[in-house]
């Protein structure tokens, strides 16, 4: 289906086929190139602040040959997220589809390419970018057949996710597209959906829709926006050039890994002051321990007690 027009006041969507669909609410979960976002913010331009300077190559490789290779066998038999870091570049790799494929996201300097999520790359490009990296990666890259490449850009936070009519809202990449350095884009969309679903499970009349959308944005905006900026900040940690700062980072990583295997006693095993995303248990708990239902329940209690004022009263 392809949008032709969207009327936020009805609200209704008209497709290129001429068919029109009306509803009480339209949720734009249509990605970084969202059509619905244009209706909400008043223009169709993707809200980019600046290119990052990086290119992401994406590929999946069959693990059929991994098991027969002593160097690659462990990547399948002991599945985990693998991260290779170096000056101006890094690679993330992990098993998918019941260990039958190995997913690769390979980031390196941008070559002035056009912005696209579907541009075809070439294995020779990837080999050239990572030509001096370790032997296992050279073997994995040699098995790549198809590559997609994406110019990475920083997307500025929107001022609002919801149209002034209170009948159209956004979620996921449509309202907070983010860089892949923290791998939280899909997770934020799931959290959006969980919060919105929980709020609307309390709906008693259509007149409450604008108020619930206001609550949705109030609950989600800061966390999603912080994740956008935090994802950009991680680039510095991954792409450090060789030197004292990189050595300090590596030492912190090693210490965090060693501490993680030791039992926690009275909370003294928490590296709360580590300047890395993997060095603080409290920081990781905040990132990965988000409970959408608990957050909504807490907001709802505050609303019912009068601590929060929104567009309408229940």
N, C-alpha and C positions, 0 to 999 in steps of 0.2 A: 504494500500500500504506500502511496506517495501523497503527501499533503499538498493541497492547493491553497487552502485558506483555513484560518482558525479564528473563530469569533469568541473572545473571552467573556462576553457579556451574556451569551445564551446559556451555557457555552456550547459550541458545536465545532465540528471538524468537517471540512469538505475535501474530498479526495480528488485527484486528477480525473478520475472516472466520472465525477459529477455527483457521486453519492455523498450524502450529508448525514452525519451522526451527531445526535445531541445527547447530553448527559448532565448530571448535577455537578460533576467535577471532571476536569481533565488533568491528568498527571503526565508531565513530560519526562519520560525516562528514555529519551531517544538519543543519548550519547553526546559526545563532545561537539558534534555538528548539529546539535538540537535545533529543530524547526520551532518547537514550542518555546524555547528560550527567547527567540526573536519577538514573540508575542509578549512575553513577560517584561523584557528590558527595553523594548521599543526599537530594536535594530537587529539585523541578522549577522553582524560582524562578530566573529569569534573573539572573545575578550582576551587578547594576548597582550602581555606587557613586553615580552622580549624573548628571542630565541635563547636557549640555554648554551648552545655551542656544541651539543652532543647529538649523535645519531644512534638510534636503537635498532639493532638487527635482531630479528626474531626467527627462530627455526625450531622444528622438532626433528629428532633423529631416532630411527628405529634402534632399539637396544639389542636386536638380534645378534649383532656382532660383538657387543660388549661382553657377554658371558664367556666368549671364547678367547677373550683378550685379558691376560693377567693384570694389565694396567687399568682396565676399565671395569672389570668384573665387580669390584667392590662398590662402584657407584650404583649398581643394580641390586646387589645382594644386601647392602646396607643403605637403603634409600634415605636421603636427607637433602636439605638445601645446601648446595655447594656455592661458595662465593670466591671468585678470583679477583683480586684487586691489584691495580698498578697505576703508574702515572697517567692521568687523563682517561683511564679506561677501567672497566670492570665487566665481569661476566657472572650471571646467575644461572645455575643449572640444577634441575631436579627431575625425578621420574614422574610420569603421568600415565594414565590409562593402564592401571594395574602393572606398572613397571615395563610396559611394552614400548614406551617411547620416552625419550629424554628431551625435556623442554629447555631451550636456551634463550636467554635475553642477553645480548652482547652490546655494550655501550662503548662508543669511542667518539673521537672528534668528528663533528659534522663536516661534510664536504660541500656545503652550500647547496644542498638539495632542496627541493620544494617540499612544503608540508603535506604529508599524506600518510594515511594508515595502511594503504594498500599498495604502495609502490613496490615493485619487484627489485630485489637485490640480487647479488651474485656471490657465489661461494668464494670466488677469487678476491672479491672485496674484503670479505671477512678474513680470509687467510692473510691478506696483506696487512690489515689492521693489527692482527694478533700474531704476526709471523715469529716474534721472538718469545712468545709465551710457552709455558711448560709442555712437555711431550704429550701428556694425556689430552690436552686441549687440541693439539694438532691432529691427533687421531680422531677426536670427536668431530672437529670441523671438516675433516676429510670425508665424513659420512653424510654431511649436509647435502640435500638435494635442492630444496627450495628455501628462499630467504625473503622475508619482508623487511623493509626498512622504513623507519619513521624519524622525521626531524622532531626533536624534542623542543617544546616551547613552554614558557611559564604562562599560565592562565591567571589573570587577575581575578580576585574574588568578586562576585556580583554584589551589588548593593542590596538586592532582595531576590528571593526565589519565587515569590508569589505575586501574581497580577493584582492590581488594585481592586479588581472586581471581586476578589476572594473566591474565584471559581477555577483558577488555573494555577498549578504549582509545578515545581521541578524536583527531580531527585537524581542522585548519582552524578555521572559525568556531565549531564546536562547543566548542572548548576555548580559543581566544584571539581572540574577535571584537574588531575594532579600528575606530577611527574612520578616515574616508577621507582625512585630511589628508596622508597619505604614500602613499596608493594601493597598499598592500602586502598587503591582506587575501587576495586570491587567490594572490599570489606565495608567501605563507607556507604556504598549504594545499598548493601544489605542492611546496614544499620538504619539508613534512611527509611527503608521499607518497613523495618520492624517497628520503628517509632511511629510512623504514619499509620500503620495497621493497628497498633495498640490504641492510639488516640481515636481512630474512627470506630473502634469496637465499642466506644462509649457514646457514639452518636445517637441522639434521640429525635432530632428533626433537622431538615435541610438548612434551617436558619443558623445552625451551629457550625456549618462548614467553614465560613471565614474565620471564626474563632479558633477552630482546631488547626487550620492551616497556619495561623499566627503562632500557635503553640508549637507546631512542628518545626517551624523555622527558628523559633526562639530556643528550642531544645538542641537542634542540630547544627546551627550556623557556626558557632564558635569552634566546636570540635572538628567539623569538616574543614573549616578555614585554617585552623592550626595544623591540621594534617597536610594541607596544601603547602604551607610554608615550611613545615618540618621535613617534608619529602625533598624540597629543594635544598634544604640545609645539609641533608645527608650526602649530597653530591661531593661536598668538600672532603668528607671523611673517606669516601670510596676512591677518590681520584688524586690523593696526595702524591706529590713528587717525592722521590727518594731524599731522605734527609732527617734531621732531628725530629721534626713534627711527625713524620711517618713512623719513625722508630718508636716514639712515645705512644702513638696510636697502637702499634703492633704489641707493645708491652702491655698496654691496657687491655687489649683483646685477650692476650694470653692469660693475664691475671684473672679476668672475668671468667674465662673458661675453666681455669683451675678452681676458682672459688665456687663455681656452679656445681662442682662435683662434691663439695664439702657440705655437711649438714649446717643448717642455720641455727645459731644459738642466740636467743634473745634479740633477734633482728640484726646482729652484728655482721651478718654476711651480705648485707645490702649495700651495694656501691652507689649510693644515692648521688654522690658528687661526681661520678664518672662522666666525662664529656663524650660519651659514645652511646648509641642506641642500644648496645648489647651489654653495657656495663652496669645498669641499674635495675634491680628487681622492681622497685617501686615505679620506675618509668615504664617498664615493660608491662607491669600490672595495669597501669593506666591505659596503655595502648591496647593490650589484648584482653583485658578483663572487663571491657565495657558491657554493661547489661542493659539493653534497650528497654526491657520491661521495667526494670528497677528505676531507671531514669524517668520514664513516663509516670510511674506510680508516685515518685517523689514530687514531680512537677504538679501532678493532679492534686495531691494532698495540699500543697502550697496554694494552689488555685482555690480549692474548696475552703481553705481557711482564710482567704482574703489577702494572702501575702503576695499574690500575683494578680494583676489586673490586665485583661485582654479586651478584645473587641466587643464581646457580648457575654452576657451571663447565662448560665444554664438554668 
